[in-house]
Amino acid sequence: MLTKPSRRSRSAGLLLLTVWLAACSQPAAAALPTPYPTTAAADRHVKTYDAFWETLQGSYLYQSSAGFDFEKLRSEKRLAAYADLSEAEFAGLMQSLTDPFPGDSVTYRSRAKRIEEDLANTISYEGIGAYVSVLKEPEPRIVLLAVVEKSPAQAAGLTAHDAILSVDGQPVLAAEGLDVIQRVRGPAGSVVSLDVRAPDGVRRTVEVTRGRLAAADQLRGGSLGASQVGFLRLPVGAGNELATALPAALQSMAGKYSNGLLLDLRVAHSADDWPLLEMLAIFGNGPMGKISGTSEQTPLTVTGQNVGGTQNVPLVLLVGAETQGASEIFAAALQASRRAVLIGQRTPGKVMRFNTRTLPDGSQMYYAIASYINAAGVDIGRSGVTPDIAVAEGWDQVNDKYDPVILRALQQISSDVPPG
């Protein structure tokens, strides 16, 4: 199975605390255009259009700071909903409504797309067995974040950091977005031909016989030889199992990371039950920022739990564009409290908590109702996390033999260790 984090770990909705929100008073609505006579389809489109905007009133996190006039945009585009649009054209209109909103704080799925994705998430478990990301720049490609143990991908020689440039002879296109993943998926027993580029630039053609499997990424790492530095890479799409897996891994490395510990979060997408507070308590102590909603602020405070010296060991976190969700909050909190140094690339800010609304035509919208504010007062949902030390190389530009991000982290650890 070609796997990306499940619906529960999608970028929309990764905060772990419940934030109760009260409706805010809104300014008087501007007059809306007088409608023309409508067909049944147009009537349904208008009801859907209006429900989209009404849903945001009082609940959307950034309504007072989105940077544009809600009512002006609503009025300007409402007449288009009365036109004799096809379902695809109307879906395009609705999608365009989300463009002005900051980040991905408001997103939309047409009814057709919702049905397609929900079926894929609940029925199709067939593919090659890899966690992936789809990147558009500098060229469209599918990047393998991790390969599942004993999967068809592993059997065919695919590894993390590989990039897929074409599928069955057809190039990956920027316009496809995540839809390109469906071209790699397919029935168990069928074969897919992939044009693959390794981080060193070497190209090869890999044929993979798809299989049916349940996939799960694993915590990886150990002590880095005689350096007395520990290294652990957090899994893609991990959940509450980390609350026991990480302490167990640290205990197994006891006495072998006295000079420092590297936690690699570069592919750490996180599921809804990612144990944020437990993870923060292993390395930090005290105030760790807050969850901020439209009317309520929920402070994050932890009592430190020393696991084999974790409260005092020099700590470096490796971050990047695939550090998303609760793992992003984890990195931001430890950085702001000066407990950890962050090395790598800026993270995307996918830390918002979302509500979902099914609209009258069966489409769905997702809108932010809360975000994470670090101890320095920075809204990570809008800014992402900026590393203390930037290293330009992305995930498909490094490998397990040569990784400039890890090398720079080891230099940082060395500079933090007092002379013997």
Backbone hydrogen bonds, N-H to C=O, Kabsch-Sander energy under -0.5 kcal/mol:
donor,donor_aa,acceptor,acceptor_aa,energy
3,T,1,M,-0.6
3,T,130,A,-3.4
9,S,6,S,-2.3
10,R,7,R,-1.3
13,G,11,S,-1.2
13,G,352,M,-1.1
14,L,352,M,-1.7
20,W,18,T,-0.6
43,D,39,T,-2.6
44,R,40,A,-2.0
45,H,41,A,-2.3
46,V,42,A,-2.7
47,K,43,D,-2.2
48,T,44,R,-2.1
49,Y,45,H,-2.9
50,D,46,V,-2.9
51,A,47,K,-2.1
52,F,48,T,-1.9
53,W,49,Y,-1.5
54,E,50,D,-2.6
55,T,51,A,-2.0
56,L,52,F,-0.9
57,Q,53,W,-0.8
57,Q,54,E,-0.5
59,S,56,L,-0.9
60,Y,56,L,-1.8
61,L,368,A,-2.8
63,Q,60,Y,-1.3
65,S,62,Y,-1.2
66,A,62,Y,-0.7
70,F,68,F,-0.8
73,L,69,D,-2.2
74,R,70,F,-2.7
75,S,71,E,-2.4
76,E,72,K,-2.5
77,K,73,L,-1.8
78,R,74,R,-0.9
79,L,75,S,-0.6
80,A,77,K,-0.5
81,A,77,K,-0.7
81,A,78,R,-1.2
82,Y,78,R,-0.5
82,Y,79,L,-1.4
83,A,79,L,-0.5
83,A,80,A,-1.0
85,L,83,A,-2.2
90,F,86,S,-2.7
91,A,87,E,-2.3
92,G,88,A,-1.8
93,L,89,E,-2.0
94,M,90,F,-2.7
95,Q,91,A,-2.5
96,S,92,G,-2.0
97,L,93,L,-1.0
97,L,94,M,-0.6
98,T,94,M,-0.6
98,T,95,Q,-1.2
99,D,96,S,-1.0
101,F,98,T,-1.0
105,S,102,P,-1.9
107,T,366,Y,-2.3
109,R,364,Q,-3.1
114,R,110,S,-2.8
115,I,111,R,-2.4
116,E,112,A,-2.2
117,E,113,K,-2.7
118,D,114,R,-2.7
119,L,115,I,-2.3
120,A,116,E,-1.9
121,N,117,E,-2.2
122,T,118,D,-1.3
123,I,119,L,-2.4
124,S,119,L,-1.0
125,Y,123,I,-0.7
127,G,211,G,-2.3
130,A,1,M,-0.9
131,Y,146,A,-2.7
132,V,3,T,-1.0
133,S,143,V,-2.0
135,L,133,S,-0.6
135,L,141,R,-2.6
141,R,135,L,-2.5
142,I,164,I,-2.2
143,V,133,S,-3.3
143,V,141,R,-0.5
144,L,162,D,-2.7
145,L,131,Y,-2.5
145,L,143,V,-0.8
146,A,131,Y,-1.3
148,V,129,G,-2.0
151,S,148,V,-1.5
153,A,128,I,-2.8
155,A,151,S,-2.3
156,A,152,P,-1.7
157,G,154,Q,-1.5
158,L,153,A,-2.4
161,H,144,L,-2.8
162,D,159,T,-1.8
163,A,197,R,-2.2
164,I,142,I,-3.3
165,L,163,A,-0.6
165,L,195,D,-3.2
166,S,195,D,-0.9
167,V,170,Q,-2.8
168,D,193,S,-3.8
170,Q,167,V,-2.0
172,V,165,L,-2.7
176,E,173,L,-1.2
177,G,173,L,-0.7
177,G,174,A,-0.8
179,D,176,E,-1.8
180,V,177,G,-1.4
181,I,178,L,-1.8
182,Q,179,D,-1.5
183,R,180,V,-1.3
184,V,180,V,-0.7
184,V,181,I,-1.0
185,R,181,I,-2.1
186,G,126,E,-0.7
189,G,210,R,-2.8
190,S,187,P,-2.0
192,V,208,V,-2.4
194,L,192,V,-0.5
194,L,206,V,-3.0
195,D,166,S,-2.2
196,V,194,L,-0.8
196,V,204,R,-3.1
197,R,163,A,-3.1
198,A,202,V,-2.6
201,G,198,A,-2.4
204,R,196,V,-2.4
206,V,194,L,-2.8
206,V,204,R,-0.5
208,V,192,V,-2.7
208,V,206,V,-0.5
210,R,190,S,-2.8
210,R,208,V,-0.8
211,G,127,G,-2.9
213,L,125,Y,-1.7
213,L,211,G,-0.5
215,A,213,L,-0.6
217,D,236,V,-0.5
220,R,233,R,-1.9
222,G,231,F,-2.8
224,L,229,V,-3.3
225,G,223,S,-1.7
227,S,224,L,-1.6
228,Q,225,G,-0.7
230,G,260,G,-2.5
231,F,222,G,-2.3
232,L,262,L,-2.3
233,R,220,R,-3.4
234,L,232,L,-0.6
234,L,264,D,-2.3
237,G,269,H,-1.1
238,A,235,P,-0.8
238,A,269,H,-0.9
242,L,239,G,-1.9
243,A,240,N,-1.9
244,T,241,E,-1.1
245,A,241,E,-2.6
246,L,242,L,-2.1
248,A,244,T,-1.8
249,A,245,A,-2.2
250,L,246,L,-2.6
251,Q,247,P,-2.5
252,S,248,A,-2.0
253,M,249,A,-1.0
254,A,251,Q,-1.4
256,K,253,M,-2.5
259,N,228,Q,-2.6
260,G,228,Q,-0.9
260,G,257,Y,-0.6
261,L,314,P,-2.4
262,L,230,G,-3.0
263,L,261,L,-0.5
263,L,316,V,-2.5
264,D,232,L,-3.1
264,D,262,L,-0.6
265,L,263,L,-0.8
265,L,318,L,-2.5
268,A,265,L,-1.6
269,H,267,V,-2.0
270,S,324,Q,-0.5
271,A,238,A,-3.0
274,W,271,A,-1.8
276,L,274,W,-2.3
279,M,275,P,-2.5
280,L,276,L,-2.7
281,A,277,L,-2.2
282,I,278,E,-1.1
283,F,279,M,-0.9
283,F,280,L,-0.7
284,G,280,L,-3.6
286,G,302,V,-3.3
288,M,289,G,-0.5
288,M,300,L,-3.5
290,K,373,I,-2.5
291,I,298,T,-2.7
292,S,290,K,-0.6
292,S,371,S,-3.0
293,G,291,I,-0.5
293,G,296,E,-2.8
294,T,369,I,-0.7
298,T,291,I,-3.0
300,L,289,G,-2.9
301,T,299,P,-0.6
302,V,286,G,-2.1
304,G,302,V,-0.6
305,Q,281,A,-3.4
307,V,282,I,-0.5
307,V,305,Q,-0.7
308,G,306,N,-0.7
312,N,309,G,-1.4
313,V,309,G,-1.9
316,V,261,L,-2.4
317,L,341,V,-2.6
318,L,263,L,-2.6
319,V,317,L,-0.5
319,V,343,I,-2.3
322,E,266,R,-0.6
323,T,320,G,-1.7
324,Q,268,A,-0.8
324,Q,322,E,-1.0
325,G,350,K,-0.5
327,S,324,Q,-0.7
328,E,325,G,-0.9
329,I,325,G,-1.6
330,F,326,A,-2.6
331,A,327,S,-2.0
332,A,328,E,-2.5
333,A,329,I,-2.9
334,L,330,F,-2.0
335,Q,331,A,-2.0
336,A,332,A,-2.5
337,S,333,A,-1.8
338,R,335,Q,-1.6
339,R,334,L,-2.3
340,A,334,L,-1.6
341,V,315,L,-2.0
343,I,317,L,-2.5
344,G,389,I,-2.2
345,Q,319,V,-1.9
347,T,385,V,-1.9
351,V,349,G,-1.6
353,R,370,A,-2.5
355,N,367,Y,-2.3
357,R,365,M,-2.3
359,L,357,R,-0.6
359,L,363,S,-2.9
362,G,359,L,-2.6
364,Q,109,R,-2.8
365,M,357,R,-2.2
366,Y,107,T,-2.5
367,Y,355,N,-2.0
368,A,105,S,-2.5
369,I,353,R,-3.3
370,A,353,R,-1.3
371,S,292,S,-2.1
373,I,290,K,-2.9
374,N,372,Y,-0.5
374,N,378,V,-2.3
377,G,374,N,-2.4
380,I,372,Y,-2.1
380,I,378,V,-1.0
381,G,372,Y,-0.6
382,R,379,D,-1.2
383,S,379,D,-1.5
384,G,380,I,-2.5
386,T,384,G,-0.5
388,D,342,L,-1.1
389,I,342,L,-2.1
391,V,344,G,-2.1
397,Q,394,G,-1.9
398,V,395,W,-0.9
399,N,402,Y,-2.1
407,L,403,D,-2.3
408,R,404,P,-2.3
409,A,405,V,-1.9
410,L,406,I,-2.5
411,Q,407,L,-1.8
412,Q,408,R,-2.0
413,I,409,A,-2.5
414,S,410,L,-2.4
415,S,411,Q,-2.0
416,D,412,Q,-1.1
416,D,413,I,-0.6
417,V,413,I,-1.0
